[in-house]
Amino acid sequence: MNKYLHVPTITIRVDEQLKRKMDELGYINWSEIIRRKIEEVVEEESRTRRKKDNRRIQEASVKSHEFSLVYGGKRSEESIREWRDRNWQ
């Protein structure tokens, strides 16, 4: 059974010249070509996002460590609680 039989459909627009060229190559399954390319882009963007997230996590970890050094080696949660208590009294 075709795994794409009951899935959402999307529409793309191409100019007339490109459409004529695609029609000349009618033996090519354009849907499959576009589907593969979309999957490639989604996967690449997912990898890029994970790299960015890991970088942000590392940066946050460094900042948290720096914060704890500034506030006497306390855990950031303890320092935040003290700061809140001091400023909300």
C-alpha positions as CSV (number, residue, x, y, z in Angstrom):
1,M,0.0,0.0,0.0
2,N,1.2,3.5,-0.8
3,K,2.3,5.2,2.4
4,Y,1.3,8.6,1.0
5,L,-2.2,7.6,0.1
6,H,-3.9,9.2,3.1
7,V,-1.7,12.2,4.0
8,P,-2.2,15.9,3.8
9,T,-1.6,17.6,0.5
10,I,0.4,20.8,-0.1
11,T,0.4,23.0,-3.1
12,I,3.4,24.8,-4.5
13,R,3.5,27.5,-7.2
14,V,6.1,27.6,-10.0
15,D,6.3,30.0,-12.9
16,E,5.0,29.0,-16.4
17,Q,8.4,28.4,-17.9
18,L,9.5,26.0,-15.1
19,K,6.2,24.2,-15.3
20,R,6.7,23.7,-19.1
21,K,10.1,22.3,-18.4
22,M,8.7,20.0,-15.7
23,D,6.0,18.8,-18.2
24,E,8.7,18.0,-20.7
25,L,10.2,15.7,-18.1
26,G,6.9,14.1,-17.3
27,Y,8.5,10.7,-16.5
28,I,9.9,12.3,-13.3
29,N,7.8,11.9,-10.1
30,W,8.0,15.5,-9.0
31,S,6.0,14.8,-5.8
32,E,8.7,12.4,-4.7
33,I,11.5,14.8,-5.6
34,I,9.9,17.6,-3.6
35,R,9.0,15.3,-0.7
36,R,12.6,14.1,-0.5
37,K,14.0,17.6,-0.6
38,I,11.5,18.7,2.1
39,E,12.6,15.8,4.3
40,E,16.3,16.7,3.8
41,V,15.7,20.3,4.8
42,V,13.6,19.4,7.8
43,E,16.3,16.9,9.0
44,E,19.1,19.5,8.4
45,E,17.2,22.2,10.3
46,S,16.5,19.7,13.1
47,R,20.3,19.0,13.4
48,T,21.1,22.7,13.3
49,R,18.5,23.4,16.0
50,R,19.9,20.7,18.2
51,K,23.4,22.1,17.8
52,K,22.1,25.6,18.6
53,D,20.3,24.3,21.7
54,N,23.4,22.4,22.9
55,R,25.4,25.6,22.4
56,R,22.9,27.6,24.4
57,I,22.8,25.0,27.2
58,Q,26.6,25.1,27.4
59,E,26.6,28.9,27.5
60,A,23.9,28.8,30.2
61,S,26.0,26.3,32.2
62,V,29.0,28.6,32.0
63,K,26.9,31.6,33.1
64,S,25.4,29.7,35.9
65,H,28.9,28.7,37.1
66,E,30.1,32.3,36.9
67,F,27.0,33.4,38.8
68,S,27.7,30.9,41.6
69,L,31.3,32.2,41.9
70,V,30.1,35.8,42.2
71,Y,27.6,34.8,44.9
72,G,29.9,32.8,47.1
73,G,29.7,29.4,45.4
74,K,26.0,28.9,46.2
75,R,23.7,27.1,43.8
76,S,22.0,29.5,41.5
77,E,18.6,28.6,43.0
78,E,19.8,29.6,46.5
79,S,21.2,32.9,45.2
80,I,18.1,33.7,43.3
81,R,15.9,33.0,46.3
82,E,18.1,35.2,48.5
83,W,18.0,38.0,45.9
84,R,14.2,37.8,45.7
85,D,13.8,37.7,49.5
86,R,16.1,40.7,49.8
87,N,14.4,42.8,47.2
88,W,10.7,41.9,47.9
89,Q,10.7,42.8,51.6
